[in-house]
C-alpha cells in the first residue's frame, strides 16, 4: 500500500507546524495506534459512508484502499463529491471538487496520480483529526460538526439511492422494450 497511516502520524509529529494536531488529538483521546479503521473518528463517522466500485487508474488499483479514501472524500467538509455512472466501464466515477477562494478545482478520482492520492489521504486525515478535537473541546462547535456530519451522511445515501433508482428505471425500460419487441414479433 502506498499510504501508511502510522508513518503519516509519525511524520506529523516531526513537523513543527503540524505536531500540535497530533498532540491535541492525543490529549483528548489518547495515543493514536493501529490503522485508520481503528480510529474513533472513523468508527463513529467515516464508516457510515458505503463503499462503491469506483474507477481508479489501473496502475494504482492495488496501491491504496479505495474504500477508505472514498469514505474520507464523502465525509470531508472541505470538498464536495459527486457520483457519475460510466456505462463503458460499468463502474462509477467519483468527481471531487474543492473550492479555494474564487477558484474551484474539479478532478475525477480515476484521473489522479499516486502523489495526488497520497495527498488526499493526508488532507482528509488531518481534517478529521482537527474536527474530532473541536468536537471534544467546544460544545457549540460539536453541535455544528455533528449536524454537518449527519447532513453529509444523508447526502451520500441520497446519491446512492438515486443511482439505484436510475438503474431500476433503466432496467424497467429495457424490460418494457423487450416485451414490446416480443409482442411485435407475435403480430
C-alpha positions, 0 to 999 in steps of 0.5 A: 500500500502506498499510504501508511497511516502510522508513518503519516502520524509519525511524520506529523509529529516531526513537523513543527507546524503540524505536531500540535494536531497530533498532540491535541488529538492525543490529549483528548483521546489518547495515543493514536495506534493501529490503522485508520479503521481503528480510529474513533473518528472513523468508527463513529463517522467515516464508516457510515459512508458505503463503499462503491466500485469506483474507477481508479487508474489501473496502475494504482488499483492495488496501491491504496484502499479505495474504500477508505479514501472514498469514505474520507472524500464523502465525509470531508467538509472541505470538498464536495463529491459527486457520483457519475455512472460510466456505462463503458466501464460499468463502474462509477466515477467519483468527481471531487471538487474543492473550492479555494477562494474564487477558484474551484478545482474539479478532478475525477478520482480515476484521473489522479496520480499516486502523489495526488492520492497520497495527498488526499489521504493526508488532507482528509486525515488531518481534517478529521483529526482537527474536527474530532478535537473541536468536537471534544473541546467546544460544545457549540462547535460539536453541535455544528460538526455533528449536524454537518456530519449527519447532513453529509451522511444523508447526502451520500445515501441520497446519491446512492439511492438515486443511482439505484433508482436510475438503474431500476428505471433503466432496467424497467425500460429495457424490460418494457422494450423487450416485451414490446419487441416480443409482442411485435414479433407475435403480430 
